[in-house]
Amino acid sequence: MNDNSSRFGKYIQLRFHNSSVKGAKINEYLLEKSRVVHQDEGERNFHIFYCMLAGISPDDKDMYGLLDPTQYRYLNGRYGSEDIVRKWGEKYSEVCNAMDMVGFQEQEKVDMMTILAGILSLGNIMFEPTETDVLRVTGKSMGWLKATAGQFGVQEEELLRSLTCTLSVTRGEAIRRLHNQQQAEDARDSIAKVAYGRVFGWIVSKVNELLAPNVDFDVELTEIGILDIFGFENFAVNRFEQLCINLANEQLQYFFNHHIFLMEQNEYKEEGIEWETISFKDNKPILDLILTKPIGILSLLDEQSAFPQASDRDFVDKLNSKFKSSPHYEVVRSRSPLFTVVHYAGKVQYNGGGFLEMNRDTIPASIRDLFINSVTPLLSVLFAATISRTGTLMPRKAKVMQKADDNFNSTRKQSVGAQFKHSLAVLMEKMFVASPHFVRCIKPNGNKLPDQVDNKRVMDQLRYNGLLETIRIRRDGFSWRPSFKEFAQRYNILLIKPDLPLTKESCLSILNTTEIHGWKCGSSRLFFKYWHQEELSRLLERLGKAALVIQKNYLSLRYRRKYLSLLLEVSRQRQAQREREEENKRPVSPPVPLPRRKKPQPRPRSIMPTAAHLAPVPRPRNKQFEATPFDNLEVHSELAELIGQAGGEERARERSKKRRDNIRWFKETQARKVVRNGAFPCWFHGMITRRQAEDLMTDKPVGCFLIRVGQSREGYTLTYKGANRCRHYMIEMQSNGKYVILGEDKAHPSLPDLVQHHSRVGIKPFNELLTTSCGQTCDHNTDYEDLKGLDHLAVVDRRSTMSGEEEGESSPDQVHLEFQQLFLPPGQNPDLEAQRPPVLRRISDRRHRAEAGGGGEALRGKLRDGERGRAWGDEGERDRKSRPFPRLYPSIRLAMREIQQHFSDVQEQSPAVSHSTPKPSWRRTDS
């Protein structure tokens, strides 16, 4: 989502079987969670926040509790120009579509967006001390506290208590310790970082679950791994994240050195060739400086993190005393906690401020229990899960009870530095058993513009990536090492001998005919310098040119001979033509009459076979011919015996059973989704065969289409009339109920949405637009005889809805229902209030009692004056009623009304603001 950098490392594993992709897995490393609450000058927060605010519709913003982007402190009051906002809106649509394609449920997406909105609201909570040293939320932040509690699905009193105090139990006695203002703000920011990190980890875990290979355990899968990790970083201010990033680069450089250089030298020894030791800059001492136990930078950081009273200055002072004599560490004399590490790519100065807090990554102890009991299911799952040794999210299985020591807030919880060390160790194990290829990316300039090269930036990147050292060492070693068989097969033409054996002696004979020097011969392969391959290529090119000359002269001689033979044949034909002309000039003798032929006698009538004994002749598939008497016959047992197919009866029985199962699947799960306004759409043709669909398209124009139910699978098929033939596109159903045309990258909530989309966007790969629906063959008899009677389902649903509304209107407490309708999402049924959990009813009832005292009449007046229209269509009404929404939507909307009212009061009281200033676009007019 970030155009500059994803701010986390990823290792993508693609798993194959017989050259086809069977699944994938993603491992993520070191998400920069601190960016959620703090960004340096010129930087932005994670782009998902901006995309969410730009892409969500106004009604959905009201549902999630989102206001103007400039109001959120975590976004630094910055948003972007109209062009950037439009691109963010498009990005949001792409993200939602990608989640639909993978298989995320709608309720999961709603819960995720609600949590992200809660993180933004949490950042606007500010504290102030009281006379009794007890912190309280400022007046202008009270609405944000209520909004955060509603978005997180918890009670606002419990959330405030978790932010302003710490509750610990010692020997059975509960001790409550109040926070000062700085501690409360740190607790607030830590909740935001942990919540964002948990949501991010859940997305990765969910993607891995949905993309897991669906094969048997005994099937062996091959794998391709792609590691996309941070490059070496040296900013103006380098913090804990930069130390971890540069540690990862040190580890990868160490692996690169050993794989490219030391492993090659070991191969030279095994092959028994003479070689000179290649000198390179070994960064093992730098890794020991950071990773060694018990005296290493990360070990000392974990040691200081265990002391609650330790400070960042104490940590840097301890580093200075331990490593002041190390050649890879430099002491910085400054009031700020600074220290310098000499990496393989150069010196980097780190600011130790915040190292301890980032390494602890702790949240208030009561927050975990509070979020586990949240009415938002996703938040409860995230904080009930455990964290592995590598820092990844591990959802708790239903059948396995996790012990307290494995939980997130356990006293044995590992630090961020320890988790990162474990993840690096696991990554290195995977890379050492693989056959890696290294791709180094160079950024030419910082403006993202073509035809611009910043020489200093490029040289810094070459040095940071270790490419300058790599180039020097590659020149000193043998970069090309073909086997004897490979070399002889490729260069045997140099000896110009047929049937050359692929042996060591043949390779030596080939090389002795050349003037190449400096190569080595081992026991199983040859070793060449990087320029040897170019010299051999020039020799092959010379032979290629000679072959062209030979071919040119041979073809010239061959076709000249052919040309001369053709000239001789033409002269012969001309001579024969002249002779025929001379013969025609001679006098013609009278014709001799032929003898009279006898009248043919009638033959006896033959016995013609009846049509019943003739086997049907099938038409070619996907061709538009006229119908024949044998088209579209159902395959049953009598027909199978008539045609004489072996095992035809059994196949016909299986096909009939599959057809019945698919009809049952459609009636039970799909009929209500397809029926619109009491009837099937004109482009829907039920369960017809492929041949019948093509027959319907015979006289139709290009662009005509229909959708039919699959006969052999649970799904649909779209038949399209092309310019030369009919094409059939499979429509798959995702696990989340979305519809996707096989090969497309767009998921649709319903078949009508799919048709509407592809009437504007062509279907790949031919970009074919759906222009005209095929229509039924008759106005009275439909094409879906097996599905008759299902077109009345919508009428029944509409009647049941109308009867439910009449019963609701007869309720005695009309004011309560109207107030309840105000805090329900558009289209939701008020009768759902009785089915709500107790915590929802308690919050709603408390709002009722607070407002019922003096605002009942005013509320009824507002409802009468601003009542929304109910002219919704049947399709839109049904979609809105089935749409998921946040669990505490009433609380979120009340909090938004309070925030907007406070903002309006501030504007009215401010003398600098004119009364003619237009209202901001994010404020609702009915509030």
N, C-alpha and C positions, 0 to 999 in steps of 0.2 A: 504494500500500500504506500510505502514511502518512496518517492521518486529519487531521493538521494541515496538512501541506504535502508535496508530492512531493519537494521539495529538488532539483529539476532542471527546466530549461525544456524545453518540447516544442513542436514545430511539426508538426501532423498535416495531411497532404495527402490529401484524398479525390478520386479521379479518376472521372469519369463519362463515359458514352457513351450517348446517347439516353435520358437520365433514369434510367439504371441504374448502380449502383456497379460499377466494373470492377477497382478496386484501391485501395491506400492505401500511404502511406509516412510514417515517423516520423523526425524529426530531433531529437536530444536535445542540450541545452546545459548545460554546467557542473554535472555531478553533484557534490554535496557529499560527496566521498569521505572527508573528514576526520571525518565523523560515525561512520564505522566504528570508529575507534580512540578517539574522544573525544567526549563529550557534555557540554554545559553542565548546570547544575543545573536539574532539572525536565524535562529532555529525554530522549528515548529514542534507541536505535539505529534503523536501518532496520527496519521492521516485518516484513520477510520472515524475519528470524532468529527473532522471537517466534512467528510463524505456523508456521514449520517445526518448532520445538520443541513447539508445541501440537498440530499436526495429524498428525505422523508417528506411526505405530503403534509399540509397544514393540519389535517385531521389526525394523522398519526403523531405529529408533534404534540398535539393536545393530549393524546392518549399516553405517550411516553413521558410527558412533563418536560418538554424542551422549549426553551425561550430563545431570544436573540443570541447569536453566538458571542457577541461582544460582551455579554453579561457574565461570562464564565471566567473565573480567575485562572483556572488551569490552562486556558487558551490565550492568556496574556492580553485579552481584549482585541486580538487581531483575527481577521478572517480572510479577506482576499478580494480581488477584483471580480467583476461579473463574469469574465471569461474563465477565471480559475474556479469560481463557484459552479459554473456550468460543467466544467470537466470533473469536479468532485461529485456532482450529481450523477454523471454518467458512470463514474467509478463505483458509486454506491449500487447502481443497478447491476453492474457487472459482478460485484461481490455477492449480492442477493441471488443472482442467477447461478453463480458458481456453487453456492451453498445448496440451492435447489438441485443442481445437477449431481452433486455428491450424495445428497439424500438427507439433509437436515429437515427436521419437522418444523412446521410453522410455529408451534408453541415454543420450541427451543429458540428459534430466531427472535420471537417477541421477548422472551426472558433475557436473552443476551443483550438486545438493544435496551431493555429496561435497566439492566445492571450498568451498562455504559452510561446511560443518562444519569443514573444514581451517582456514578463516579464524578461526573461534571458538577452535579448539585452539591456533592460532599465538599468539593474544593471551595465553595462559597460560604461555608460555615465559619464564622469568626467568633472569637471568645473575648470576654472582658472580665476582669476581677470585680468582686464585690467587697463590701466592708468586712465580711467574715472570711475573706480569702477563699471563698468558694467561687469557682468559675461559673459563668453563665453565658449563654449565647446572646449575642447582641440583638437588638430589636429588629434590625433590617435582615438579620440572618435567620430569624425564627422560621420564616417561610421556607427557606432552603433546608432547614433541619426536618421540617415536616415532609417536604418533597423527597428528601433522601430516604427517610424512613419508609415512605410509601413505595418508592422505587425498589428498595432493598427488601420490602415485605416484612418489616419488623416494627415494633412499637417505638415511637419517638422518645419516650422516657427512658427506655432501656438503651437506646443508641446514645443518648446524651450522657447517661451514667457511664457507659463504657468509654466515652471520650474524655471525661473529666476526672475519672478516678480509677484506681487499680484495686482489685479485690484479691487478696491472697489468703490461703488457709494454712496456718501453722499450728500443729498439734491439736487439730480439731477446732481451733479458734479462727474466725474470719477477721481479717485485718483490712481495713479500708484506708487507702492512702490517696490523698487528693493530688491532682496534677497542677502544676503551674501552667501559665499560658503557653510557654514554649513546648512543654511536654504534651499538652493537649493538641497543639498544631502538629507535632511530630506523629502523634497517634492518628490524627486525621489523615495525614499524608501516607502513613504506612498502610492504613486500610485501603486507600485508593490504589496504591502500588500492588498490594497483595491481591485485591479483587481483580485488577486488570490482568495480573500474571496468571491467576487461576482461570479466568475466562480464556485467555490465550492458550494455556496448556490444555484446557478442555476441548478447544477447537482442534488442536493437533491430535489429541487422543481420539476424538470423534471421527476425524478424517481417516486416521489409521484403522479404526474399526470398520468404517464403511468401505475402505479400499483394500481390506485384507484379502489375500488370495482365497478363492472358493474352490479349493482342490482337496483331494484326499491327502492324508498324512504321508502315504508312501510315495507320492509323486515328488520327484526331485526337481527343484526350481533353480534356474541360474539367475544371477543377480548382477545388476549394474548400479553402482553407487555414485552419486554426484554430491560432492562436498562444496557448499557455497558458504564460505566463512569470511569473517572480517579481514581486511587488510591491516597492515601495520599503521598505527595511528599516533600522531604527534601533534596535538593541538596547542593552542595558547594556554589552556587550562586542562590538565589531564587528571582524571579522577580514578576511582576504583574500577570502573568499567574499562577504561583504557589500559589499566594494568592487566586485567584478565584477557583483554583482546590481544595485547602484545605478548602475553604468555602463550596464548594459542598459536600465534605466529612463530614464536621461538620454538615451540614443540613441533610445528609443521616443518620449519627449517631444519631442525635436527633430524627429523624423519627423512627429509629430502636429501640431506647430506649422506645419511647412512644408506639410503636406497640407491642413490645415483652414483655415489663415489665409493664408499666402503664396500658395498655389495659387488660393485664392478671389479674392484681390486681383488676381492676374494675369488671371483670367477676367473680372473687372470691366473691366480695361483692354481686353481683346480684344473685349468686347461694346460698348465705347464709351460707358459710362455714367459719370456723375459719382459719385465716392466719396471718402470721407475715409480717410486712412491709419489703420489700426487698430494701436494700440500694444500689444505683448505682451512678456512677459519672455523674451528669447532666451537659451537655455542653451548656445549655441555656445562661449563662452569656457570653460565648465566642461568640455566635451568636449575642447577643445584642451589644457586643463590635464592631463587624464588620458592622452590618446591621441597628442599631438604628438610627432613624432620630430625630433631626437634628445633633446629635453628635454621629457619628460613623465613622469608618475608611473610608468606601465608600462614606458617605455623605460629609466628609471633603475633600475627593479626588475630588468629583464633584465640590465642592465649589472652590477649588484651580484651577481646570481645567478651570473654567470660567474666570480666570484672565490671560490675555496673557503674562504678565510679571512675573508670579509666576514661581518658580523653584522647583525642587525636594527637595532641602534642606529646603525651606520654608515649604513644606508639612510635612516633617519628624519632623521639629521643632514644628509645630502645634500639631502633634500627641503626641510628648513628653510632651507638656504643658497640654494637655487635659487628657491623660491617664497614667500619671506617677504614680498615686496612685492605679491604677487597678492591681489586683493580676494576671491578664491574659496578662499584657503588661509589657515589660521591656525596659528601655532606654539603648541604646548602645552608649558609648562614643567613637566616631570615627570621622575622617575627612570625611569619606564617609557617605552618607545618609542611615544609617542602623537603623532598629528597630526589636524587637523580639515580637512574639505573642506566648503565651503558649496555644497550642491546646490540645485537649483531648488525642492525641497520643504523645505529647511531644513538646518541644520548637523548633521553626523555626525562623531563622534570615533572614529577607528580606532586599534586597538592593533596596532602593527607587529610584535609578536612572532609568529614563525612565517611571516612573509611570504616570506622567501627559500626556506625549505624547501618551502612549499606551491607556490611558483612553479616550483621545479626539478622537483618530483615525480619524483625519481630513485629507482632501486632498485639494489642491488649488481649489478655487471657480470656476475658469475657466475650470478646468479639466472636471467637470461634463458636462458642455455645449459642450465641445470639443468632448467628447466621445459619447454623445447622437447623435451628427451629424456625427459619424463615418460611413464609407461605409461598415464596418464589421457589419452585422446585429446583431450578438450575443452581441457584445460590446455595441451597441446602446440600445439593450433591457435591458442589465444588469444595465446600469446607468440611464435608464428611469424608472426603477422599484423603489418601495419604500421599506423601512425597517420597519418591525413591531416592537412592543414594546419589543419583545423577541430577536430581532436581526436577524430574518429570512428574506429571500428575498420574496417580494410580487410583482410579475409581474403586471404591470398596465393593467387593462382590457380595451378593446376597447370602450365599451359603457359607461364607468364611467370616468369622467374627475377628475383627482386628483388635489387637491388644492396645492398651493405653500407651505403651512405649513406642508404638509405630505411628501414633497420631501426630498431627502437624505441630501442636503446641507441647509436645513431649520435651522433657528436660534433656533428652538425648538428641534433639533436633540438630542437624548438621548446619553449619554456616554456608553462606553462598560460596565462599572460596573453596571449602571442602567439596561441595557438590560439583563445582566446576572442575576440580582436579579429577574427581571420579569420572566425569563425563569425558574429559580429555583422554584418560586412560582407556576407557571403552572404545573411543574413536580410534586411538592408535592401534588397539588390538585388531580392529576391523581392517585397517589400512595395511598392517604388516602381513596379513594373510591374503591380500588382494594383489592385483597387478595394476598399480596406479599409473595414470597419465596426468601430467601437470599442465594446467592452462593458466597463464599469468595475464591478467587484464591491466591495461595501461590506459589511464584517462588523460587525453591530450590537453584539455583545458578545463577550467572551472566554470565556464559559461555555457557548457552544453551546446556549443556551436560548431559547425563543420569548418574545415580548412583553417583551423587555428591550432597551433602547437606551442605550448608553453615549455620552453627548454628546461627551465629549472624544475618545474613540476614533473616532467617526464624523467629527468635524471634522478630526482628524489625517489620516484616510484621504482625505477630500475634498481636503485640501491636498496630500498626497503624490501623489495621482493627477492633480493639476493641474485639477480640475474647477471650483474657484472661479474660476480665471483663464479657463477655457473658457466658463463661464456669462457672464462679463462680456463676452467678445469676441463670443459668439454674439448677444448683445443688440445689439451695435454693428453687426454685419454683416447680410447678407441670407441668411437660413438656408434659404429656399425659392425654387427657381429652375425653374419649369416652362417647357416649350417652348410656343410659340404653339398648336400642335395640341393638346397635352395640356390646356391651359387652356380653349380653346374647346370641346372635347368635354365637359368637365366642367361648365362654367358657362354654356353657351349658353342654358339655360333662363331665365337672368335677363333676356334680351332678349325672351323670349316670341315668337320668330320661328322658323318652320320652315325647314329647309334652309339654316342659317347656314353660310357658308364658313369653313373653319378657317384664317384668315389673321390677320395682325397687326392689320389694320383692325377685324376683328370683335372681337378681344381688347380693343382700345382702346375700342370702342363699349360693350362689356360693363362695363368699368371706369368709364367716364364716367357710367353710370347709377347707380353706387353713390357713397357718400360716403367711400370709402377714400382715404387720402392717404399719401404717403411711399414709394410703390412706384416702381420704375424700369423702363424699357423698353429692352432691348438690341437687338442686331441679329438675334438668333435666339431669345431667350427673355425672360421677365419675371422681375424680381427683387422679392421681397417680404420684409418683416420677419416675425418669428415669429408676431406677433399678427394679421397679415392673413388667414391661413388660417382663424382662428377667426371673424373678421368675415364672410368669405364663407360659411362654414358656417352662420352665423346667418341670412344672407339665403336660403340654400337651404332652411333649416328653415322660414322664414316662407312660402316658396312651397309647401313640402310641406304645411304646415297649411292653406293656402288650397286646395290640391288635394284635401285630405281633405274640406273643406267642400263643394266642388263635387261630389265623388264621392258624398258623403252625400245631397245634395239630388237628384242625378241618379238614384241608385239608389232613393231614396224614391219619386220620380215614376214610375220604370219599374215597380217592383214594385206600386205602387198600381194602375196601369193593368192590370197582369196580374191583380191580385186582383179588380178589378171585372169583368174578362172572365170569370174563373172563376165569380164569382157569377152572371153572366148565363147561363153554360153550365149551371150547376146548376139554375137556375130553368126552363130549357128542358127539361132531363131530367125534372124533376118534372112539368111539364105533359104531356110525352109519356107518363109513367107513368100519370097520371090518365086520359088518353084510352084507353090500353090496358085499364085496369081497367073502364071503362064499356063497351067493346066486348065484354069477356068476360061481362058481365051479360046480353047479348042471347041469345035462343034459338039453339041450334046446329042446323043442318041436317044430315040424314043423310049419311054419307060416300058418295062415288061410287066404285064398284070400279074398280081399275086393270086394264088389259088383261093377259092372261096372257102371260108371257115364254116364248120358245122355249128348249128344252133346248140347252145349249152343245154344239157339235160338238167331238170330240177333235182336237187339233192334232198334226201329225207330230212325232216325236221329234227333238230337235236334237242335233247332234254336240258333246259337251262336250270341251273341251281337256284333255289328260292333265296329270297333276301334274308330269310331267317338263319341260313347257314353261313352268311358272310360276316366276318368279324368287322367291328366298327373301325373306321380309319380316323385316328385322332388328328386334330389340327396342330400345326406348330404353335408353341406358346409365344405369347407377346406379339402375335401377328393379327392384323385386322382383316380377316376374310369373312365371307358370308357364312351365316350359320348353317350347320348340317344337321341331319336328324340325329346324329350321335353325340351332339354337344350337350354338356351340362347334365348328363345322366348321373344319378347318384350311384355310387359303387356299393352294391349290396351283395348278398350271397348268391342270388340267382344270376346276376350279371357276371360275377366272378366265375361261376361255373360255366356260363355261356361262353365267355371269352376264353376260358381255359387257363386261367392263371393259377400257378401253384401257390397254395396258401392264401388265395384271395379272400376266402370267407373269413378267416381269422383277422386279416387286415381290415376288412370292411367292418367287422364287429368292433375292433379297437377304434377305428375312425368314428363310428357312430357314437361310441361312449365318450370320446373326446369332444365331439360336437355337443352332446347333452351337457357335459360338464361346463363347457364354455358358455352355453346359454344360461345355465344356472348361475355362473359367476357374474354374467352381465345383469341378470335380473336382480341379484342380491346386492351388488356393489356399485353398478354403473348406471342403471336405468335412470335413477333420479338425477344424476349428474348430466345426462344427455338430454332429457326431456326439457323443453323450453316452451312456456305458454301452453301447456297441455298437449303438446305434440312433439314428435321428433323433428329435428331440422331437415331441410330439404336435401342436404348433402349426406345424410346418414341413411345407409341402405341395409342395415341389419347384418345378418350372416349369409352372405352370398359368396359364391365361388369366384376364383380369379377369372375364369372364363366368362362367367356372367357379367362381371364388372367390365371386362373388355368389350363384350357385346353391347353393353349400355353406352360405351364411349365411341361406338363405330361412327355415328353421324354427328358427333359433338365437335365443337370448335376447339382449337388449341387453348389450353389453360383450363379446360373443364376438369372437375375432380369429384370424387366421392370418398367417403370413409365407411369401411365395413368392419364387422367384428371378425377377428381371426378364428379360423376353424381348427387349427392344430395347436394353438397357444392362447394364453390369456392376454389379450391385447387387441390392437386395431391395425388396420392397413389402409394407407391412403393411396388411391389409384388416381394417376394424373395422366391426362391426354397430352402427349408431346407432339412434336412436329412429325415424327416418323413412326412412333410407337407409343404404347402405354407403359408408364413406369409405375412400380409398386413400391412404396416407402413404408417400412415397418415403424409403427408408433409404439414405443415402449412406455411402460408405467414404472416410475421410480418407486422406491420403498416409502417415500413420503407422499405418494399420491399425485405427483406431477407427471405430465405427459411430454415426451421428448421424441422427435423423429430421429431414428437411428442415423448417426453421423452428424447431427446438428449439435450446437453448443448452447441452445436456449431451451429452458424448461418452462412449461406453461401450466397454470392451475387447472385448466379445463380444455376440452376439445374446441369449444367456440373460440377461446382465446388463441389456441394454436392456429385455427383457420384464419382468424383476423390478423394475426402477426404475419403469417406467410402470404397473405394477400398484399402486404407491403414489402416484405423481405423475401427474396427468392430462396427456394430450397437448394442446398448445395448438392452436387457440384455444378449443376447446370443453371442455377439461379432461376428456377421456374416459379412463377407467380401463380397463385390460385385466383383465377378471375371469375369463373362461372361454375355454380354448383350443378351437378348432373340432374337432380330432380328425380321423382319417382316415375315409373313406367306408366302409371295410371293414376287418375285423380281419386279413384275410389279404393282400389286394392293396392296396398303398400307392398314394397319389396321384402319386408321382414315379417313373413307369416309366422315364424317361430316366436316373434316378440310381440304379437298382437296383445292388446289390452294394457301394455305398459305405458302408453301415452296418456293415460288418465291419472297417473301418479301425482302429477303436479297439481291437478284439480283437487285431489284428496288432500294434499299437503296444504293447499291454500285454504280449503274449507276448515281444516283443523286449526289453522292459525287464526282464522276469523272467529271461530267459536271460542278459542282461548282468549282473544281480545274482548269478546262480549262478556265472558265470565270475569275478566279483570275489571271491566268498567262497573260491574255490579258490586265491587268491593266497598265496604262502608267507609274505610279510611282513605278518601280520595286525595287529601292533602299529602298524606304520607307517600302514596304512590307517585304523585307528581314530583315530590322532592326526590324520591328514589330514582325516577326517570331522568332527573337532571344530572345525576352522578353515575349514570350508566352509559357505556359507549353507544354510539348511534346504532339502532337496530337490535339492541339486546332486549331480551324479554324480562320484564320486572319480576315474573314468577320465579326466576332463578335465585332471588334473594333468599328464599326458604331453603335452598340447597347449598348455601354458602357455609364455609367453615365458621366455627364460633368466633374466631378472632376477627373475621371480616364483619360479622354481624355486630360485634361489640363496637368496632370502630364506626360503622355506619350509624348505629343507634346513638352513640355519643354525639355525632354530628347533628343528628335529628334533634336531640334534646337541647343542644346549644343554640340551634337556629329557631326552634319552635316557639321560644319565649316571646320574642317581639318581631320576628321576621316572617311570620306565616302569611299575613295579608300581603306584605310586599312581594313575597315569593310567588304567591298566587297571581298577583298582578303582572310580574315579570313573565310568568309562564303564559298568561293569556296574551300579553303584548308580543312576546318574542317566540311563540311556539313555532317549532320547525315544521316544515311541510313533510307530509308522509307519502308523497307521490313517488314512491320507490317502485321499480318494476319487480316482477317475481324473481328474476335472476339476481338482481342486486340485493333484494331483501334476504334471500336465502344465503347468499355469500356473506353478508354482514352478520347474520345470526350465527353462522358457523365459524366465524373468524375468531382466533384467540386474542386475548388482551391481557394486560398486566393484572395480577391478582388484586392489588389494592388500588385499582383505578379511582375509586371515590376519594381516597386520601390524597392521591397525586393531584387530582383536579382541584380539590379544596386548597392545597398548598399553592398551586399555580395562581389561583384567584387571589390569595393573600399576597403573594409576591407582586403580582400586577397592581393590586390596590396600593401597596406600599410605594411602588415605583411611581404611580400616578400622584400620590400625595406629595412625594418629594419634588416632582416636577411642578406641582401647583404652588408649593411653598418657596421654590427657588426663584429669586427675583431676576435671574439672568435668562430664564426661559420664558419666551413669549407665549401668550395664550393661544396664538394662532398657529403654533407649531403642530404639524400633522402628527397623528398617532403613529407609533412605530408599527411596522408590518407584522410583528409577531404577536401583538396584543389582540385578543379575541374581542369582537364587537358585542357579543352577548354576555360578557362578564359584568 
